[in-house]
């Protein structure tokens, strides 16, 4: 594999050997991965996306370790520099376990999102196909070599696609997507994302500063967190809130909704997010709006009411209208359903194994029942045979006894005569 990464600048720096050099790698010790520090830049990317831009990346992998002769914890940093897709392939290829792989992918995606965050233009950005392909292969629990064998492709040519040296064609993406059980768009385009701007609890109230948020009232998160948006529900004005409510079937799900200024019977009896104008909050220095998550109902006469969507919640009626806006919730999804990772494929594999075990146990149980049925029939036949033999013997004994009694009677009659 080493020959595929000759173009990368690969150096080490540690507390034992100062300076960035290739031969500064600490050997003979067990290194513990601490974190990734990633920088991604692009030549030609100013304020918009240019398909021909060259992306460069520098990854700093921070480790800790101990020498046998000393219990002191030492630090070392591995630096990998080069073209972004080649750096990505190298780091993912060198990941020693699932945890380090997931940590690297998460850290990389955060930096990539930051790179594109200020760009203007359409959100459907062409992906760094090598990164996406490598990620999907890794998510499927396969090595690049194993996947190349699966699709019957030369490993050298395939690895050049992973490094971004060979552009992934639409036809090739179609073929790979069949083997990876994914949408070809996942290989050709960056994931669509939106910000998770708030959280909500359907059961409990939460104090925040001098303000108290009631059940189903959305709490602004104040954090710069994002989530992947499924392509079949994406629109430029889509929003998302996370539901944190232990014990509820909504717990840990993400609710996606489309911002709307409509407030009428169109969304009656639907799950919505509403905004309510409350001027009294301005007197306390707060924003004069509150936002709620629930089931919207319009009664005769136009009275608007929002109800708790969880049937087990103690507080059923949440807030009365009128509302500034009513936005329909398109979907509530668990993160595992949005982004399929290694655990998703591992879960499917275990489910398949479990099904096979269950099927085998069912077959063994069926064979055992059939065997017991045959044995039971045999015992039944034997029991019936023994019963008939016993009955015949009993009848013969009775006949013999009767014959003896009859003989005795006849002899008594003769004597008497």
Number of C-alpha atoms within 10 A of each C-alpha: 9 6 6 14 15 9 12 14 15 19 18 21 21 20 13 12 14 11 12 16 16 13 12 19 17 19 9 8 11 12 16 13 17 13 15 20 15 19 16 16 16 16 11 14 17 11 12 14 18 14 12 9 11 14 16 17 19 20 23 18 19 19 18 16 17 15 14 9 6 8 9 10 10 15 18 24 25 20 20 22 18 18 22 24 24 27 24 25 22 19 18 20 15 10 14 11 9 14 10 18 20 18 15 22 16 13 15 20 13 14 16 16 14 12 15 15 11 11 14 11 10 9 16 11 16 15 17 21 24 27 23 20 26 24 22 22 20 20 21 20 17 16 14 19 14 13 20 19 12 12 14 9 12 11 15 13 12 19 21 16 21 26 25 20 14 14 14 19 12 13 10 11 20 17 13 22 18 12 14 18 10 15 13 18 16 18 26 22 16 19 22 17 19 18 16 22 18 19 21 28 23 28 20 17 14 15 10 9 6 7 11 12 18 20 23 28 26 24 22 13 14 9 10 8 12 14 18 16 23 16 12 6 12 18 15 12 10 19 22 23 24 26 24 18 19 13 10 16 10 20 16 17 19 23 24 26 24 20 18 15 13 15 20 17 14 11 18 17 14 18 25 24 28 29 21 18 16 13 12 12 14 11 9 11 8 14 13 14 15 18 21 24 29 27 23 27 21 18 10 7 6 12 12 19 19 26 21 23 20 17 10 12 14 12 16 16 14 18 19 14 18 17 22 16 19 26 24 24 22 16 15 18 17 16 15 11 11 13 14 14 18 20 14 15 14 14 12 12 12 12 12 12 12 12 12 12 12 12 12 12 12 12 12 12 12 12 12 12 12 12 12 12 12 12 12 12 12 12 12 12 12 12 12 12 12 12 12 12 12 12 12 12 12 12 12 12 12 12 12 12 12 12 12 12 12 12 12 12 12 12 12 11 10 9 8 7 6
